[in-house]
Every structure is written in structure tokens, then in C-alpha cells.
Amino acid sequence: MIEDLRKRNVHWAATKARIDPEYFRRLSAQQSPDYLWIGCSDARVPANEVVSLDPGELFVHRNVANLAPPQDANFLSVLQFAVEVLKVKHVIVCGHYGCGGVRAALSGKRHGLIDHWLAPIRCLYEDDVEHFDRILDFEARLNAVCEANVLAQVRAVAANPFVLDAWTRGQRLAIHGWIYSIKDGLIRDLGASVSGRKDAARLRGRTAALPKPASPRAAESADR
């Protein structure tokens, strides 16, 4: 199986070079992406492909459930490098419906070390449990928490000192909250873009309490 991957690589490289003889020459030049993608590790959400960009055009950080924890050195290193060295103009937090990490956080079961990583999602759910539990269908409730998690990570990125310092310097930098549907391949904008301290403050106020659904099944069509 491993040898098959190497053969696939040879075929892929030859195909790329045949279609675009300058592809690898361009790619080997210094990367200068305008975007940092913070996404989920789920193999069904390939960051470059879903937005149709070449690898050098998108700086990517992925982890289980697309979190942006202020205590994670890996995430912080990526964010600092993207903002201060690459000077990206956009940070995109992109979750996806049906996220396995969010599902694990809501399951009530023990999964080992990953439980510590997913603790912020459980807290997010428990902080507004009455709202989420009004959504009777579990898959719809799961998708509502997936959306809420994206918004929470946008707030976390907007409050990060690296981002705040960039805005203080007058650096052009915007943060966006998106969610992807594996069922149709489309990205939904959650309307949570921020591009400065004032925007970040408004976002904190606007999303502190999630809107209440009109009926218990109001969110059931989130991923249909």
C-alpha cells in the first residue's frame, strides 16, 4: 500500500508537469500566500481543493475540530508566522458539518487524550445547553454546535495578541468564519468577519448568546 502511494506521486507529478510545465518552478519560489486556513484534520476537507487554490496560495493549519486554542504552541507558531512573516491578509476559520471531533465532544463518552483537546467544545455546548437541546434531532444539534464552534474560534483568533498587535500596527488583516458541507462541497459564510478591534468587540457582543430557534426543529435542515 505504501509503495502504491509513491507510484501515485510519480504519476501525479508527471501529470502536473505535462499540463503546466511551469507548475513546480512557480511552486518552488518563495511562498507568499494571502490566506491562512485554520481547518479540521478531517481528510474529506482538503483545504486547497475546496477553494480551488494551488498549495503556495494558501497557508494551512489543521487540527481536530478546527480549534484556535491560545495555549497551543503549534497553532500559535503558525499564526505568528502567517501574520508577522508571511503578512497574510485573511485568516479563515473553516469548520464542517458533521465534524467527528464535535460529535465526540457531545457523545458523553471517554475517548482518552482527545477529551482534553475537545474540552472547549464541551464547554461551549454546556454554556448554552438549553438552546442546543431545543434542537431535537441530534444531527441538527451537532451541526448547530459546529457553527457555534467556528464563531468561538473566530473570537479567539480576533483576541489573540499577534492579531491585536497587527491591527495596532495598521496591518491589513481580516478574520472570517466559514463552514463547509461535505454533502454538497459548498462553503457557507457565517457572517462573522472581523477586520479590527472594533469589529472584534461587536462580534463578542453579537455572538455571546446564540439566537433562539423559532421551533425545536428550526435548525434541522442545516446540512441538507
N, C-alpha and C positions, 0 to 999 in steps of 0.2 A: 504493500500500500504506500509506503514512504517513497519507494523508487518511482511509483506512478506519479507522485506529486512532482518529482524532478523532471520527468518526461513532459508533464503538463506545462511546467515552467519553460522548457525549451520551446515547446510549440507556441506558448503564449508570446514569448519574446520574439520569435521569428514572425509571428503574425503581426505583432505591433510594428516591427521594423518594415515589413512589407507594405502595410497600409500607410504608415507615416515614417519615412526614413529618418526624419529629424527628431522623432519622439524621445529617444533616450539621450540624445545630445542636449535637448532642451531640459530634460528632467535632471540631468547631472549638474546643471548650472545651479548656483545658489538659490535656494527656495525663497520665495517672497510672497507667501500667501496672505490674502486679505482676511481670511476667516479662521477662527478656532472653533472646532466642533467638539462639544462635550456630549458624548452619547453613551448608549448602553453597549455592553460587550456582546450582546446577542448577535450571533452570526448571520441572522436574517436581516440585519440593518447595516449594510455596508455603506459607510458614510459618503465616500466619494461617488459611489454609483447612484445613490438616491437623489443627489443634486447634480449629477452629470458633470463632475469636475475631475480633472486629472489629479494624480496624487500630490504634485507640487503646489496645487492651488488651494489645498485645504490642510490645515494643521489639525491633527486629530488626537483627542484623548478619550478613551473609552474605559468604562468600568461597569460593574454590575449595578443596574438601575440608574445609570447616568447621574451620579451624585457629585456634588462640589463641596466636599467637607473641608472646613478651614483647618483641620488638624492633619490632613493627609499630605505628606511631603511630596508624593508623586504628583498629585493634582496641582499643588502649589508651584512645583517646579515647572510644570507645563504652562500654567497660567502666567507666571512671571516671564518665562522665555517668550511666550507668544506676545505678551503686551509690551515688554521692555526691549526685547531684541528684535523680534520679527515685526513689531509695530502693527499687529493685525488691527483691522478697523471694525470687525464684528466678531462677537462671541455668541455662538449658537448653542443653546442647551436644547437637545432634542431627545425626548423620550419616545416611547412607542406603546401603543395599546397592547394589552395582554402581556405586559412585561413579567417575566418569570421572577425577577427579583422582588417586584412589588407583590406578586402573588405569594411568594414565600413569606414576606413580611406580614401579610394578612392571614396566613394559614393557621396561626396559633400553635404550630409545631416547632420543635427544635431542629435546627439544621447544622449546628456546630459553629465554627468561627464566623461564618457568614451572618449569623444573627447579630453580631456586634456591628458589622458593616451596615446592616439594614435597619438598625435601631432608629435612625432619624425618620424613616418611613413609617414605622410603627407609631412613633410619637406623633407624627403628622396626622395619622388616622385617628389616634386616640384623642387628640386635641379637639377634633370636630366629629367625634363618633356619632353623635345624634344626627348630624346631616348625612353622613355616609350611610348610616344604617337605614335611613328612609328609602334608599335605593334597594329595593327588594331583590332584584336579580343580581347574583354575585358578580357575573362578568361585567355588568354595567357599573357596579360599585368599584370593581377593580380598575376599570378604565377611568372613573372619576378620580380615584387616588393617583393613577398615573399622571393625569393632568395636573392635579394639585402638587405632585412631586416636582414636576417641571417648573411650576411657578415658584416653589420653595427654593429650587436651585438657582433660578434667575435672581431671586432676592439675595441668596448667599453670595453669588458672584458680584452683584452690584455693591455689596457691603464689604467686599474684600479689599484690604489695604492697597494691593497692587493696582486694582481698578480705580479706587478713590484717588490714589496718587497720580494716575494717568490723567484723570479728569482735572485735577488741580493744575497739572502742567499744561492743560489746554489740549491734550491729545484727543484726537477724534476716535471715539470708541463707543460702540453700541452693543447692547446685550439683548438677545431675542429668545423667546420661549416657543419652541415648536414641538409638535408630537406627530409621530409617523404611524400610519396604519399598514400593517403587513398584509391586510386583506385586499387593499387596492393599490398599494405602492405610493399613496399620496401623503403629503405633509400638510398638517393643519397649523396655522399660526394662532397661538393662544392669546394674542393681543397683549403681550407683556413686554414689549420692547422698551428699553431704557437707554438713555444716552448721556446722562449726567446725574449729579447729586439730587437735583430737584425731582427728576423723573423717578429715581430710586425711592425717594421719600413718598411720592404719590403711589408707587407700586406697593409699598409696605402697607399704606393705609387702605388701598383698594382691595387688597387680597388677604387682609387679616382675617376676614370671615368670608367663607365661600358662599355664593348665592344659594338660597334655598330652592330646591326644585318645586315646581307647581304641583306635582303629584309624586307618589312614591316611585313611579316608573319613568319619571321625566328624563332620566339620563340613560335609559336602557338602549337607546339607539346610537350611543357614542361611537361604536366601531362597525356600524352597518352601512 
